[in-house]
Amino acid sequence: MKIWMNGMLVDAEDAKIHLLTHALHYATGIFEGIRCYDSGTGNGAFIFRLHDHIKRFFSSAKIYLMDLRYGFDEMIDAVIETVKVNGLRSCYIRPIAYYSYGKMGVNPLPNRVDVAIAIWQWDEYLSSEQGIRCMVSSWRRIDARTMPVGAKATANYANSALARIEALKNGFDEAIMLNINGMVAEASAENVFIVRDGVICTPPTTDGALAGITRDTVLQIAKHEGIMYEVRSISRDELYLADEVFLTGTAAGIKPVVMIDNRKVGDGNVGVITKRLKSMYEDVVRGRDERFIKWLTYVEMYS
Ligand SMILES: Cc1ncc(COP(=O)(O)O)c(C=O)c1O
């Protein structure tokens, strides 16, 4: 496996970092999660919404005052090259930028910013076709007054990890986090949608949700399909009373939720609208829906 590291493709075993890397100690890193799907045409693959992911990567870097040293197009080319050279048609892509080794202490600015791209096969995250069981976490989602929640920053994931650990230790599959005002923010690594009376709803980013690219994809599919949708605050009791609930994320795709805090969602089965959106999403990411071909970057493997 090759990893792209500061402009060079190196063997994974050689992609090493110093123990005193700033980001390891002070969580001063930002990253992206992108998926590449087998195009089903032999040697090709589609990277889904690559430009949107790289745009968010640069936005996260801006918030953390990072000079990425590589331009937008260079990052796009680097992602494509990493996929091609590894020949993985179906994979998860992880660009990461972090304050590197140089000067210890909380201030990251004296340190160089290193940039890397790793890929791996990651078939199912939160696997379950029958739907997953969630708990409302006792951990509140980080608040905009504490951390910039709009950045996909490594630091934010300590909050996510605590929530995820709590959910797993309590026998659930995933955590849904409320914001400090008690409204639904997001899951540990996915956005949350509820369906009520045929309308799909998801919280606004100002309630603590990451501007998820899968979330946006679902909203745009809904728009094209004439499915009613709302971006509005969602309370905890609405989670319990929803007809359907699903999570969205690049790693997880669209995940139906069938139980929350031991209460069945709807009748406890995967809902009709969730099923429909999930199947449409699968078509969109694999290039089977002409209307959304613009979101795909075709990659032809070397071998
Ligand atoms: C905290 C959090 N919220 C939401 C998402 C979903 O974002 P996206 O659909 O862009 O993967 C992710 C995954 O990246 C995440 O980590």
The ligand as an SDF file (V2000), in Angstrom:
LIG
                    3D

 16 16  0  0  0  0  0  0  0  0999 V2000
  -19.1790   14.2950   13.0480 C   0  0  0  0  0  0  0  0  0  0  0  0
  -19.6110   13.9720   11.6650 C   0  0  0  0  0  0  0  0  0  0  0  0
  -20.8010   14.4050   11.2380 N   0  0  0  0  0  0  0  0  0  0  0  0
  -21.2380   14.1330    9.9940 C   0  0  0  0  0  0  0  0  0  0  0  0
  -20.4710   13.4000    9.1070 C   0  0  0  0  0  0  0  0  0  0  0  0
  -20.9740   13.1230    7.7250 C   0  0  0  0  0  0  0  0  0  0  0  0
  -20.2680   13.8790    6.7830 O   0  0  0  0  0  0  0  0  0  0  0  0
  -20.0620   13.3810    5.3000 P   0  0  0  0  0  0  0  0  0  0  0  0
  -21.4170   13.0260    4.7840 O   0  0  0  0  0  0  0  0  0  0  0  0
  -19.4680   14.5420    4.5890 O   0  0  0  0  0  0  0  0  0  0  0  0
  -19.1600   12.1980    5.3500 O   0  0  0  0  0  0  0  0  0  0  0  0
  -19.2250   12.9300    9.5060 C   0  0  0  0  0  0  0  0  0  0  0  0
  -18.3810   12.1630    8.6000 C   0  0  0  0  0  0  0  0  0  0  0  0
  -17.5160   12.6780    7.9950 O   0  0  0  0  0  0  0  0  0  0  0  0
  -18.7750   13.2280   10.8110 C   0  0  0  0  0  0  0  0  0  0  0  0
  -17.5910   12.7980   11.2420 O   0  0  0  0  0  0  0  0  0  0  0  0
  1  2  1  0
  2  3  1  0
  2 15  2  0
  3  4  2  0
  4  5  1  0
  5  6  1  0
  5 12  2  0
  6  7  1  0
  7  8  1  0
  8  9  2  0
  8 10  1  0
  8 11  1  0
 12 13  1  0
 12 15  1  0
 13 14  2  0
 15 16  1  0
M  END
$$$$
